[in-house]
Amino acid sequence: MIRHICMFSIKEENKEASITEFLRRGKELAKLPTIHSGQVVRKTEGVPNANYDVALIFDFNTLEDLNAYQVCPEHVAFGRFVGGIRESRACIDYEI
């Protein structure tokens, strides 16, 4: 199984609205059939401001499923949306 974690810092402009929309769209994305299980989360109130604001934590049965997800239209559209609201991004994929 492959775990895919992407964390994002969101731009200050319209930050709360952007986070709300990220969470909504991310939860829809988590329903894709190639995703075995998933979480879409935001940082806890009161933690350091330097922490990332939101994250996707998705598990895939195989590397092939992850690769299919990367190019599926829903993910590509989500990536375009996030590209407009993110300040920075960090990602890791690893076996669990």
C-alpha positions in Angstrom: 0.0 0.0 0.0 1.2 3.5 -0.8 0.5 6.6 1.4 0.4 9.9 -0.4 0.6 13.0 1.8 0.4 16.5 0.4 0.5 19.6 2.7 -0.2 23.1 1.7 0.2 26.6 3.1 -2.7 28.8 1.8 -2.3 32.4 0.7 -3.6 35.0 3.2 -6.0 36.6 0.8 -9.5 35.0 1.4 -7.7 32.3 3.5 -10.7 30.9 5.4 -12.9 30.7 2.2 -10.0 29.0 0.4 -9.5 26.5 3.2 -13.3 25.7 3.3 -13.3 25.2 -0.5 -10.1 23.1 -0.3 -11.7 20.8 2.3 -15.0 20.5 0.3 -13.2 19.6 -2.9 -10.7 17.4 -1.2 -13.4 15.3 0.4 -15.0 14.8 -3.1 -11.6 13.8 -4.4 -11.2 11.2 -1.7 -14.2 9.4 -3.1 -12.3 8.4 -6.3 -12.2 4.7 -6.8 -8.4 4.5 -7.0 -8.2 5.8 -3.4 -8.4 3.1 -0.8 -8.9 5.5 2.1 -8.4 9.2 2.6 -8.4 12.1 5.0 -8.6 15.8 4.2 -7.5 17.8 7.2 -6.7 21.3 8.4 -4.3 22.3 11.1 -5.5 22.5 14.7 -6.2 26.0 16.1 -3.3 27.2 18.3 -0.5 25.3 16.7 2.5 27.2 15.3 1.7 29.5 12.3 4.7 27.9 10.5 2.7 24.7 10.2 1.0 23.9 6.9 -2.7 24.9 6.8 -4.2 21.8 5.1 -3.3 18.3 3.9 -4.5 15.4 1.9 -3.6 11.9 3.3 -4.6 9.3 0.8 -3.8 5.6 0.7 -3.6 3.6 -2.5 -3.5 -0.2 -2.9 -0.8 0.0 -5.5 1.7 2.4 -7.1 -0.3 2.0 -10.3 -3.4 3.3 -8.5 -1.4 6.4 -7.3 -0.1 7.0 -10.8 -3.6 6.7 -12.3 -4.9 9.2 -9.7 -2.1 11.7 -10.6 -3.4 12.0 -14.2 -7.2 11.6 -13.6 -9.3 14.6 -14.6 -10.6 15.2 -11.1 -7.1 15.4 -9.6 -5.9 17.6 -12.5 -8.8 20.0 -11.9 -8.1 20.0 -8.1 -4.5 20.8 -8.8 -5.4 23.8 -10.9 -7.7 25.0 -8.0 -5.0 24.5 -5.4 -2.4 26.2 -7.6 -4.4 29.4 -7.3 -4.7 29.4 -3.6 -1.5 27.9 -2.3 1.6 29.6 -1.0 3.7 26.4 -0.7 3.4 22.7 -1.0 5.2 19.6 0.4 4.5 16.0 -0.6 5.7 12.5 0.2 4.7 9.1 -1.1 5.8 6.0 0.8 5.0 2.3 1.4 3.0 1.3 4.5 
